[in-house]
């Protein structure tokens, strides 16, 4: 009971009052967060330096304990455990944070939102896991693929990837505050700095898989395989399931029912995650690997849904199932023949993009907030198919790379190793994925011009709710739209009402719509590439500033771009040059990380790196080939 009261109290603290800053955090909070990060970093630096010098033995004792109980080298066992706990903490914080913002609006600052602590601690743990991997690797080359950082410092590739991903994600925190100061609040998951936080954590799971593969390859066996089968399978399921969860985090706006981009993105993103994730995990774990990934994924996502939607009492996050897609991947690789993993991945992707897409289409009508309708055809079918095929090819490259050239993890039936044409094909597939995402991004203002709205009070008290009858103008402007609903959010909860069409161009709500307090209730329409909104009620917001949009008994209002309505905290007077510079800065950082990940995968696939030249003294630069 006390725990529930504490959670409710934290949620209450996070509720918006309409006076929270709409730009960056208060200077005091920014200084406090920076000071805390510096202290934590200093402590880790002291621990690592003490371990390397022999003055501190805590890290060595932890490594010995992990080696005895897992049979894996300390540089893999300790970071893997730390990363797993850290990522679970971060992803719980992420989904809780999204739910809090959907239900309560913006918060007073980074330290006023309890979910931010989980995200920050989790991402910092990922960085520390990578650092510990390097520190525990010792003074001798731990594996043939290890990277020489200089002197007697060696870094396992997986540890280097984890450290880089953790640093990339953590960089998103100060950049996010700077972004809000320059451009105002962008209350969308897909803001550039938000994607840094999510992308860094997501790619860290790949580093964890690489690190485990390096450890097993260095030993020539998997010491955990001899354990109790269900324990072994559970560990593997959580590892590869975490990778699938990471790939699925980009769908979160659709999971909560408040997408701010075109509806076609939802099937496209699911096909991308299924193609990349399930093919890669099947190659990584061998027979049953894709099903293990789905099992771990459902366990983690189920835990998140129960915790966020049940225990914390926020809006429930939904999720796709991936089960049919996993069965298709298993079927393809069971008859892999001598084909390349990239080719087999593309074949599996073709089945995912057809049969799997149809299965997720049906699932959307069972448990997703916004079911897919026929108006998404043929775009969703074509884009989903192309994305799944390309994703399968990329997944084949990733899965074959992280198994290592020794093939310890790779089953004989999975086909030959990667060759130059496979890498080129995977590169082309990656470009196809980028093109598919770029194609779906542009949005227009196409659609009806205005709507006549009549409101009927359901509750006339201080917490007023209404039923709405909406007449679109022109009457024939909407023909089978991809999306038409009333979304109410940020008033202490969320409401998503799929409207009932009672006559051509005339729609009616089916549940009470809140029009009081901090609620923002909006009619949202998407048809083709147009995504537009018409506010039914918006509260006054002194911090922006913005006037109240009242919910009169009847009114006629024009439709506006959806981004202007849902993200009204965004500043509209920012120069184009500053915007371009900011986006290019974030993009350049992201491309650098992607380049590092790609190089790491190629290095692991080759099986070894070039040793440093004999007689080199001083602190040589990091070896890159």
C-alpha positions in Angstrom: 0.0 0.0 0.0 2.8 2.4 0.9 4.5 1.6 -2.5 1.3 2.5 -4.4 0.9 5.7 -2.4 4.5 6.7 -3.3 4.0 6.0 -7.0 0.8 8.0 -6.9 2.6 10.8 -5.2 5.3 10.8 -7.8 2.7 10.9 -10.6 1.0 13.8 -8.9 4.2 15.7 -8.7 4.7 15.2 -12.4 1.3 16.5 -13.4 1.3 19.7 -15.4 -0.1 22.9 -14.0 0.3 25.0 -17.2 3.1 27.0 -15.7 6.0 24.6 -16.3 8.8 26.1 -18.5 8.2 25.5 -22.2 11.9 25.8 -23.0 15.0 24.4 -21.3 15.2 23.4 -17.7 15.8 25.8 -14.9 19.5 26.7 -14.5 19.6 25.2 -11.0 18.3 21.8 -12.2 20.8 21.8 -15.1 23.7 22.6 -12.7 22.5 19.9 -10.3 22.2 17.2 -13.0 25.6 18.1 -14.4 27.3 18.1 -11.0 25.8 14.7 -10.2 27.0 13.3 -13.5 30.5 14.7 -12.9 30.7 13.1 -9.4 29.6 9.7 -10.8 32.1 9.9 -13.6 34.9 10.8 -11.2 34.0 7.8 -9.0 34.1 5.4 -11.9 37.4 6.9 -13.1 38.9 6.3 -9.7 37.6 2.8 -9.6 39.0 1.9 -13.0 42.4 3.6 -12.3 42.6 1.8 -9.0 41.9 -1.5 -10.6 44.5 -1.0 -13.3 47.1 0.0 -10.8 46.2 -2.8 -8.3 45.4 -0.4 -5.5 41.7 -1.2 -5.6 40.5 -4.8 -5.8 36.7 -4.4 -5.8 36.4 -4.7 -9.6 38.8 -7.7 -9.7 36.8 -9.5 -7.0 33.6 -8.9 -8.9 35.1 -10.2 -12.1 36.3 -13.4 -10.4 32.9 -14.0 -8.9 31.3 -13.5 -12.3 33.8 -15.9 -14.0 33.2 -18.6 -11.4 29.4 -18.5 -11.8 29.2 -18.1 -15.6 32.4 -19.6 -17.0 32.8 -16.5 -19.2 35.7 -14.1 -19.0 35.1 -11.2 -16.5 35.3 -8.7 -19.4 32.2 -10.2 -20.8 30.2 -11.5 -17.8 30.3 -8.4 -15.6 29.4 -5.9 -18.4 26.7 -8.2 -19.8 24.9 -8.4 -16.4 25.3 -4.7 -15.8 24.1 -3.8 -19.3 21.0 -6.0 -19.0 19.9 -4.4 -15.7 20.7 -0.9 -17.0 18.8 -1.3 -20.2 15.7 -2.7 -18.4 15.9 0.3 -16.0 16.2 2.7 -18.9 13.4 1.2 -21.0 11.1 1.2 -18.0 11.9 4.8 -17.5 11.4 5.6 -21.1 7.9 4.1 -21.3 6.9 5.6 -18.0 8.2 9.0 -19.2 6.2 8.8 -22.4 3.1 7.8 -20.5 3.6 10.7 -18.0 3.9 13.2 -20.8 0.9 11.9 -22.6 -1.2 11.9 -19.4 0.1 15.0 -17.6 1.9 17.2 -20.2 5.3 18.7 -19.8 7.1 18.7 -16.4 8.8 21.4 -14.5 12.3 20.1 -15.4 14.5 17.0 -15.7 14.6 16.4 -11.9 10.8 16.9 -11.5 10.0 13.8 -13.5 10.7 10.5 -11.6 11.0 8.6 -14.9 14.0 10.7 -15.9 16.0 9.2 -13.0 15.5 5.7 -14.3 16.5 6.7 -17.9 19.6 8.6 -16.7 20.7 5.8 -14.3 20.1 3.1 -17.0 21.9 4.9 -19.8 24.8 5.7 -17.5 24.9 2.0 -16.5 25.3 1.1 -20.2 28.3 3.5 -20.5 29.8 2.0 -17.3 29.3 -1.5 -18.6 31.4 -0.7 -21.7 34.1 1.0 -19.6 34.2 -2.1 -17.3 34.6 -4.4 -20.2 37.7 -2.4 -21.3 39.0 -2.2 -17.8 38.6 -5.9 -17.1 40.1 -7.0 -20.4 43.6 -6.8 -18.8 46.9 -5.8 -20.3 47.0 -8.6 -22.9 44.9 -8.9 -26.0 41.7 -10.7 -24.7 40.5 -11.8 -28.1 41.6 -11.6 -31.7 39.1 -9.0 -32.5 40.0 -6.7 -29.6 40.9 -3.1 -30.5 44.3 -1.7 -29.4 43.5 1.7 -27.7 47.2 2.5 -26.9 49.8 1.3 -24.4 48.5 -1.8 -22.7 44.9 -1.0 -23.1 42.7 -3.3 -25.1 39.0 -3.1 -25.8 36.7 -6.0 -26.8 34.7 -4.8 -29.8 31.4 -5.4 -27.9 32.6 -3.3 -24.9 33.7 -0.5 -27.2 30.3 -0.5 -28.9 28.5 -0.4 -25.5 30.7 2.4 -24.3 30.1 4.4 -27.5 26.4 3.8 -27.5 26.1 4.8 -23.8 28.1 8.0 -24.4 26.0 8.8 -27.5 22.7 8.3 -25.6 23.9 10.4 -22.6 25.0 13.2 -24.9 21.3 13.4 -25.8 20.5 14.8 -22.3 22.3 18.1 -22.4 21.6 18.4 -26.1 17.9 17.9 -25.4 17.9 20.8 -22.9 19.8 22.9 -25.4 17.3 21.9 -28.1 14.3 23.0 -26.0 16.0 26.3 -25.2 16.5 27.0 -28.9 13.3 25.5 -30.4 10.9 25.1 -27.5 9.4 21.7 -26.3 8.9 19.2 -29.1 6.5 16.7 -27.4 7.2 13.9 -29.8 9.2 10.7 -29.4 10.9 11.4 -32.7 12.6 14.7 -31.8 16.2 14.5 -32.9 17.7 14.5 -29.3 15.0 12.0 -28.2 16.1 9.7 -31.0 19.7 10.0 -29.7 18.6 8.7 -26.3 16.6 5.9 -27.8 19.0 5.0 -30.6 22.0 4.8 -28.3 20.3 2.5 -25.9 18.9 0.4 -28.7 22.3 -0.2 -30.4 23.9 -1.0 -27.1 21.9 -4.3 -27.1 23.9 -5.2 -30.3 27.1 -4.4 -28.4 26.0 -6.9 -25.7 25.4 -9.6 -28.3 28.8 -8.9 -29.9 30.5 -9.0 -26.5 29.0 -12.4 -25.7 29.9 -13.7 -29.1 33.5 -12.6 -28.6 33.7 -14.3 -25.3 32.4 -17.6 -26.6 34.6 -17.4 -29.6 37.7 -16.8 -27.5 36.9 -19.9 -25.4 35.9 -22.1 -28.4 32.7 -23.1 -26.5 29.7 -21.7 -24.7 30.2 -22.5 -21.0 26.7 -21.6 -20.1 25.2 -24.2 -22.5 25.9 -27.0 -20.0 23.6 -25.4 -17.4 20.0 -26.3 -16.7 18.4 -25.9 -20.1 15.6 -23.6 -19.0 18.0 -21.3 -17.3 20.3 -21.2 -20.4 17.3 -20.5 -22.7 15.9 -17.8 -20.4 19.2 -16.0 -20.4 19.4 -16.2 -24.2 15.8 -15.2 -24.6 16.2 -12.1 -22.5 19.4 -11.1 -24.4 18.0 -11.5 -27.9 14.5 -10.4 -26.8 16.1 -7.2 -25.5 17.4 -6.6 -29.0 13.9 -7.0 -30.5 12.5 -4.6 -27.8 15.2 -2.1 -28.7 14.2 -2.2 -32.3 10.6 -1.7 -31.4 11.0 1.3 -29.2 10.8 3.6 -32.2 7.1 2.6 -32.5 6.2 3.9 -29.1 4.0 6.8 -30.3 1.8 4.2 -32.1 1.9 1.9 -29.0 0.3 4.7 -26.9 -2.1 5.8 -29.7 -0.6 9.4 -30.2 1.4 9.1 -33.4 2.5 12.4 -34.8 3.6 11.0 -38.2 1.8 9.2 -41.0 0.0 6.0 -40.1 1.9 4.1 -42.8 4.9 4.3 -40.5 3.5 1.8 -38.1 3.5 -1.2 -40.4 6.8 0.0 -41.9 8.5 0.1 -38.5 7.1 -3.3 -37.5 8.4 -4.8 -40.7 11.8 -3.2 -40.1 12.1 -4.5 -36.5 10.9 -8.0 -37.5 13.2 -8.3 -40.5 16.3 -7.0 -38.8 15.7 -8.4 -35.3 14.3 -11.9 -36.0 16.8 -12.8 -38.7 19.7 -11.6 -36.7 18.7 -13.4 -33.6 18.0 -16.6 -35.5 21.5 -16.6 -36.9 22.9 -15.6 -33.5 21.2 -18.4 -31.5 20.7 -21.0 -34.1 17.5 -23.1 -34.4 14.7 -21.6 -32.4 16.5 -18.3 -32.0 13.7 -16.2 -33.5 11.2 -17.8 -31.2 13.5 -17.2 -28.2 13.6 -13.6 -29.2 9.9 -13.3 -29.3 9.6 -15.0 -26.0 12.0 -12.6 -24.4 10.4 -9.7 -26.1 6.9 -10.6 -24.9 8.2 -11.1 -21.4 9.9 -7.7 -21.3 7.1 -5.8 -23.0 4.5 -7.5 -20.9 6.4 -6.4 -17.8 6.5 -2.8 -19.1 2.8 -2.8 -19.9 1.8 -4.2 -16.5 4.1 -1.8 -14.7 3.3 1.4 -16.6 -0.3 0.7 -17.2 -1.2 -1.2 -14.1 1.2 -0.5 -11.2 1.9 3.2 -12.2 -1.7 3.7 -13.5 -0.6 5.6 -16.6 -1.8 5.1 -20.2 -1.2 1.4 -21.2 1.5 0.8 -23.9 0.5 -1.8 -26.5 2.9 -3.7 -28.7 3.0 -5.9 -31.8 3.3 -9.7 -31.5 6.0 -10.8 -34.0 5.0 -14.5 -33.5 4.0 -15.3 -37.1 7.1 -13.5 -38.4 9.3 -15.6 -36.1 7.8 -18.9 -37.3 8.4 -17.7 -40.9 12.1 -17.0 -40.2 12.6 -20.3 -38.5 11.0 -22.1 -41.5 13.3 -20.3 -44.0 16.5 -21.0 -42.1 15.5 -24.6 -41.4 16.0 -25.1 -45.2 18.8 -22.6 -45.7 20.8 -24.8 -48.0 24.2 -23.3 -48.9 22.8 -19.8 -49.3 24.4 -16.7 -47.8 22.8 -15.4 -44.6 22.0 -12.2 -46.4 20.1 -14.0 -49.1 18.3 -16.2 -46.6 17.5 -13.0 -44.6 16.0 -11.4 -47.7 13.9 -14.5 -48.4 12.7 -14.5 -44.8 12.0 -10.8 -45.2 9.8 -11.4 -48.3 7.6 -13.8 -46.2 7.6 -11.3 -43.3 6.5 -8.5 -45.6 3.5 -10.5 -46.9 2.3 -13.2 -44.5 3.8 -11.5 -41.4 2.3 -8.1 -42.4 -1.1 -9.7 -42.8 -0.8 -11.2 -39.3 0.2 -7.9 -37.7 -2.7 -6.3 -39.6 -5.1 -8.7 -37.9 -3.3 -8.1 -34.5 -3.8 -4.4 -34.8 -7.6 -5.0 -34.7 -7.2 -7.1 -31.6 -5.0 -5.0 -29.4 -3.6 -1.8 -30.9 -4.9 1.6 -30.1 -5.3 2.6 -33.7 -6.2 -0.4 -35.9 -5.0 -0.4 -39.5 -7.7 0.1 -42.1 -8.0 -0.6 -45.8 -7.1 3.0 -46.7 -3.4 2.2 -45.9 -3.4 0.0 -49.0 -1.5 -0.3 -51.3 1.1 2.0 -49.7 1.5 -0.1 -46.5 1.7 -3.4 -48.5 4.4 -2.1 -50.9 6.4 -0.1 -48.3 6.1 -2.9 -45.7 7.3 -5.6 -48.2 10.3 -3.5 -49.3 11.2 -2.7 -45.8 10.9 -6.3 -44.6 13.1 -7.6 -47.4 15.7 -5.0 -46.8 15.5 -5.5 -43.1 15.9 -9.2 -43.5 19.1 -8.7 -45.6 20.5 -6.3 -43.0 19.6 -8.7 -40.2 21.4 -11.5 -42.1 24.5 -9.3 -42.2 24.3 -8.4 -38.5 23.5 -12.0 -37.4 26.3 -13.5 -39.5 28.8 -10.8 -38.4 28.3 -11.1 -34.6 28.7 -14.9 -34.6 32.4 -14.5 -35.4 34.4 -16.2 -38.1 34.9 -19.3 -36.0 31.2 -20.1 -36.4 30.9 -21.2 -32.8 27.3 -19.8 -32.6 26.4 -20.4 -36.2 24.6 -23.5 -37.1 25.8 -25.5 -40.2 22.4 -25.2 -41.8 22.5 -21.4 -41.8 24.7 -21.2 -44.9 28.1 -19.9 -45.8 30.0 -17.0 -44.2 29.8 -13.4 -45.5 31.6 -12.5 -48.7 32.1 -9.1 -50.3 28.9 -9.3 -52.4 27.0 -10.0 -49.1 28.4 -6.8 -47.5 27.5 -4.8 -50.6 24.0 -6.2 -50.6 23.6 -5.4 -46.9 24.8 -1.8 -47.6 22.2 -1.5 -50.4 19.5 -2.9 -48.1 20.5 -0.3 -45.5 20.1 2.4 -48.1 16.6 1.0 -49.0 15.6 1.2 -45.3 16.8 4.8 -45.1 14.9 5.6 -48.3 11.7 4.0 -47.0 11.8 6.1 -43.9 12.6 9.3 -45.8 9.7 8.6 -48.2 7.2 8.3 -45.3 8.4 11.4 -43.5 6.9 14.3 -45.5 3.5 15.5 -44.4 1.2 18.0 -46.1 -1.9 20.0 -45.0 -4.1 18.2 -47.6 -7.6 17.4 -46.4 -10.8 19.2 -45.4 -10.6 23.0 -44.8 -12.8 23.3 -41.7 -15.4 21.6 -39.6 -18.7 22.6 -37.9 -18.7 21.2 -34.3 -21.7 20.9 -32.0 -21.1 19.9 -28.4 -23.6 18.3 -26.0 -22.6 18.3 -22.3 -22.4 15.0 -20.6 -21.0 16.2 -17.3 -21.6 20.0 -16.7 -19.5 20.1 -13.4 -16.0 21.4 -12.9 -14.8 18.3 -14.9 -16.8 19.0 -18.0 -17.1 16.3 -20.6 -19.0 16.5 -23.9 -20.2 14.5 -26.9 -19.4 16.1 -30.3 -21.1 16.0 -33.7 -18.6 17.0 -36.4 -19.5 18.1 -39.9 -16.6 18.2 -42.3 -16.4 21.0 -44.9 -16.3 20.4 -47.8 -18.6 17.4 -47.1 -16.8 15.2 -49.7 -13.2 16.1 -48.5 -12.8 12.9 -46.6 -12.9 9.5 -48.4 -11.8 6.6 -46.3 -9.2 8.4 -44.3 -6.3 6.5 -42.7 -7.0 8.2 -39.4 -9.9 10.2 -37.9 -10.3 10.4 -34.2 -10.6 12.7 -31.2 -7.5 12.6 -29.0 -7.6 14.0 -25.5 -4.4 14.1 -23.5 -2.2 15.8 -20.9 -5.1 16.5 -18.5 -4.4 13.7 -16.0 -5.0 10.9 -18.5 -5.7 10.2 -22.1 -8.7 9.5 -24.3 -8.6 8.1 -27.8 -12.1 8.0 -29.5 -12.4 6.5 -32.9 -15.4 8.4 -34.4 -18.5 6.9 -35.8 -19.6 8.1 -39.3 -23.3 8.8 -39.2 -23.6 10.3 -42.6 -21.3 11.3 -45.5 -18.9 13.8 -43.9 -20.6 13.7 -40.5 -19.0 12.1 -37.5 -20.0 11.6 -33.9 -17.9 10.8 -30.8 -18.6 7.5 -28.9 -17.3 8.4 -25.5 -17.1 11.5 -23.2 -14.5 14.0 -24.3 -12.9 16.1 -21.5 -12.8 19.9 -22.1 -11.6 21.2 -18.8 -8.4 21.9 -16.8 -5.2 21.0 -18.6 -6.9 18.7 -21.1 -6.0 19.2 -24.8 -8.8 17.6 -26.9 -8.3 17.6 -30.7 -9.9 16.3 -33.8 -7.1 14.6 -35.9 -7.4 13.6 -39.5 -5.0 11.9 -41.8 -5.7 11.2 -45.5 -2.8 10.4 -47.9 0.2 12.4 -46.8 -1.9 15.1 -45.0 -2.0 15.1 -41.2 -4.2 17.9 -39.8 -5.9 18.8 -36.6 -8.7 20.9 -35.3 -8.7 21.8 -31.6 -11.9 21.2 -29.6 -10.4 22.6 -26.4 -7.0 23.9 -25.4 -6.2 25.4 -22.0 -4.5 28.7 -21.5 -0.7 28.3 -21.2 1.2 31.2 -19.7 4.6 29.8 -20.4 4.3 29.7 -24.2 2.2 32.0 -24.0 -1.1 30.7 -25.6 -4.7 31.7 -25.1 -7.4 29.2 -24.3 -9.3 27.6 -27.1 -12.8 27.4 -25.6 -15.2 24.5 -26.1 -18.3 26.5 -27.0 -21.7 24.8 -27.6 -21.1 25.2 -31.3 -18.3 26.6 -33.4 -16.7 26.4 -36.8 -12.9 26.2 -36.9 -10.2 25.7 -39.6 -8.0 22.7 -39.7 -4.3 23.3 -39.0 -1.2 21.2 -39.4 -1.2 18.6 -36.8 2.3 19.5 -35.5 1.1 23.1 -34.7 -1.7 21.8 -32.6 -0.1 18.9 -30.7 3.3 20.7 -30.4 2.1 24.2 -29.7 5.0 24.7 -27.3 7.4 24.7 -30.3 8.8 28.1 -31.2 7.7 29.3 -34.6 10.2 32.2 -35.1 13.5 30.2 -35.2 15.7 31.0 -38.2 16.1 28.3 -40.9 19.9 28.5 -40.7 19.9 27.7 -37.0 17.4 24.8 -37.5 19.5 23.4 -40.3 22.7 23.7 -38.3 21.1 21.9 -35.3 19.8 19.1 -37.4 23.1 18.6 -39.2 24.9 18.5 -35.9 22.8 15.8 -34.5 22.9 13.9 -37.8 26.7 14.0 -37.9 26.9 12.6 -34.4 24.5 9.8 -35.3 26.3 8.9 -38.5 29.6 8.7 -36.6 28.0 6.1 -34.3 26.5 4.2 -37.2 29.9 4.1 -38.9 31.5 2.8 -35.7 28.9 0.1 -35.4 29.3 -0.9 -39.0 33.1 -1.1 -38.7 32.7 -3.1 -35.5 30.5 -5.7 -37.2 32.8 -6.1 -40.2 35.8 -6.5 -37.8 34.0 -9.2 -35.8 33.0 -11.0 -39.0 36.6 -11.0 -40.3 37.6 -12.7 -37.0 40.6 -10.7 -36.1 42.2 -7.2 -36.3 45.7 -6.2 -37.3 48.1 -6.4 -34.4 50.1 -3.2 -33.5 53.5 -3.0 -35.1 56.4 -4.4 -33.0 58.5 -1.8 -31.3 55.8 0.9 -31.1 56.2 2.9 -28.0 54.3 5.7 -26.3 50.6 5.9 -26.8 49.7 4.8 -30.3 46.5 5.8 -31.8 43.5 3.4 -31.7 43.8 0.6 -34.3 41.0 0.8 -36.8 41.7 -2.1 -39.2 
